[in-house]
Amino acid sequence: MSEKKPYYVTTPIYYPSDNFHIGHCYTTVIADALARYKKLQGYDVYFLTGSDEHGQKIEERAKKKGVTPKEFIDPIIDNAKDLWKSLDINYDKFIRTTDDEHVACVQKIMQKLYDKGDIYKGSYEGWYCTPCESFWTESQLVDGKCPDCGREVKMMKEDAYFLKLSKYQPQLEAWLKEHPELMQPESRYNEMYNNFLKPGLKDLCVSRASVKWGIPVTFDPSQTVYVWVDALSNYISALGYLSDDDSLFKKFWPADLHLVGKEIFRFHTIIWPIMLMALDLPLPKKVYGHGWLTIGGGKISKSKGNYKDPRIFVNDYGVDTVRYFLLSEVPFGSDGNFSEELMVERRNSDLCNVLGNLVNRTISMTNKYFGGTLKKNVNYTDLDKEVVSYLNSMAKEVDDKMEELDIPNSLGLIFRRIERLNKYIDETMPWSLAKSEENLPRLNDVLYTIIDGIRMCAFELEAFIPSTSKRIYEQLNIESPTLEQLEFGNIENYKVTEKPEILFARIDEEELKARLAAEEEAAQPKIEHKPEIEFAQFDGVEMVVGEVKECKKHPDADKILVFKVDFGGEERQILSGVAAFYKPEELVGKKVVAVLNLKPRKIRGLESCGMLLSAVKEIDGKEKLELMTSNMPVGSKVC
Ligand code: MSP
C-alpha cells in the first residue's frame, strides 16, 4: 500500500474566554471541515487547535478571583473542549501553552535565536498604570487613562529583548515573491505589503520584565517570553520540535495550512515566517486569513447583548444547522453576517426543503413501491445519463474548489446536485410510473438513480455536516463509502430503512421571530424604579449650581474628595466619593450641581454640608461616573 500523504492544518490557539461566541466557532469549524475533507481524500491528516494562556490579562483575572492563573484557566479550557465537542470538532491535538512540552520548546527557541544573535536587549516603552502594574499602548488607553481602572498612566521604560525582524525583511520579501500562494486569499498580500513591509519592519519585542505570567527566559530570568513568540511556536512545539521525539515534526512540518482570522494574518505571514527563517526551518505552505462573522454588521460581543452561547443553537437546531450556516454563509475571505433568523432560514431552505425532502420522499417511495429494495440501474435513458454524468463530475469539481479553500462554493456544487435530483423526480414522476405494472422496471431505475445519487452527495457532505451523512447512510442501510467506491452504481442492491426519519424538521420562522422579539425585549436593561413621590416632596429638594474653588484628597479616605464650593456669596464644604474618577486639580473651576438642604454629616472626621450630583452606570462590568456640571451662573436653581 502506498504511504498516505501528510496534511497538517491548524487553527489559532484561543485566548481563554468565558464568552465563546459563534464568531469564535467560525475558524475551528472551517478547519475541522478541511481536515475531515482531506482525511476522506486519503490524506494522513493532523489537525491542531489549542489555547493561548499566558499574559497580563489572565494574571489579573485570576488575581481578582483569588486563584492561581492555572486554576483560573483549567475550567475555561474544559468548557472550550466541551464547546468543540458539541460542534463535532475532531481535532488530533489540543495544545495548551502551559503544557510542559510547549514551555520547554519555547525556551529552546528563544535560546537558539539569542545564541544566533537574532535577539538583542533593548528597552520597552509604554504607558504604565502603577496600581495595576500594567503597560498599555496608546491605542489601548481610554480617554488617555488606564482602560482597567480609569486612573492616570505615565510613560515608562523597562528592559526587554527584541527579535531582529528588520534583518530578515529582504529575505522574506524575496521568498514572498517566489511563493505568492502563502497568503490566501492572495489579495491580502497588497495589504501586508503596503501596511507593514513597505514602511519597513520594526523589531519585535519578545520578552517583558513586568509580565510575570509567562514562560521564563532562560538567558535572563528577570524576563518572560512575550505574546507572539510563545503563541506562534505552538504550531511546531505540538509536533515535538526540539524534543526527544520529533517524529511528528519530521512527518508534518511544514504546515499545509494555518487558518486564521484576518486580524492576526500579519503575525502569521510576517513574524512567523521570519521566526522560521531565523530557526532555519521551512515556511508553511499557506496561511488563509478569513473574514469575520458579524452581527448586524458589527462585532459580536457579550456587552452588546448580541451574544448567545453557540451550544444553545446546537441544542435548538442540531449541530449540522450551525455547521452548515458557518460553512456556507460567509463568502470566501470576506465578512459575513450572523443572525439566528438567517441560520434558520438557511436550514429551512437548504437542509430541510432541498436535502431532507429529497431523502425522505425517495425512501418513502422506495418502501411504498418496492418494499424498500432496489436493484442497480443498468438501462440508462438519456436523462439518466445526463444526471449520472453530473453526479460523477461532482467529486472532481468539489475537489478543485476545496483546493482553493472555497468552502461555500464547494457546498454549492454539492447542493446543485441535490437540487438536480429533486428536479429529476419532477421530470420522471415516479407516482405516475407506479400506476402501471409494465413501468415498474423503469421506476426501479429511477429510484435507484436518486438513491445512489443521495449516497454520493452524502459522501461529499460528510466533511461539512458529518452527522447528517451518517444518518443518511443509516437510512440507506450502507456503510460509509470510501473515495474509491464513490462512482455512480457502486452498490448492487439497496434495502433502505422501513421508517424514514426526518433529517431536518421545519422550523416555523414566524414563531421564531416572535420568540426572538420577546427575548430581546426581556434582555433590555430595566431601570429599577423607586416608589412614586408627590411633587411637593421633589420640590422640597434644593439643588443649586456652584463653582468648585478648592478640591483635595480626603486625608483618611482614599475614595473621597473634599470640595470647597461657592454658591454665590456662600461657600460650603462638600465631600464626594469620586476620587477614582477625577484628579482633584482638574475639578477646580468646574460648575457643579449640589443638593444643599441635605442634613450635614461627617465622613471620617470631616463634615459634608450638601451633596454633589453625578451620573453613574455600570458599563462592561466597570462603574463609570460623571459629575453633573452646568454652564449656568453660580447660584442658579436646578428644578
Ligand atoms: N491567541 C490569538 C491567536 C494566536 S495564534 C498563534 C487569538 N486568539 S482569539 O481567541 O482572539 O481568536 C481566535 C480566533 O477566533 C481568531 O482566528 C479570530 O479571528 C477568531 N474570531 C474571533 N471572533 C471572530 C468573529 N467574530 N468572526 C470570525 N472569527 C473570529 O487571536
Boltz pocket constraint, residues with backbone or C-beta under 6 A from the ligand:
constraints:
  - pocket:
      binder: B
      contacts: [[A, 11], [A, 12], [A, 13], [A, 14], [A, 15], [A, 22], [A, 23], [A, 24], [A, 26], [A, 27], [A, 52], [A, 228], [A, 231], [A, 232], [A, 233], [A, 234], [A, 259], [A, 260], [A, 261], [A, 262], [A, 263], [A, 264], [A, 290], [A, 291], [A, 292], [A, 293], [A, 294], [A, 300]]
      max_distance: 6.0
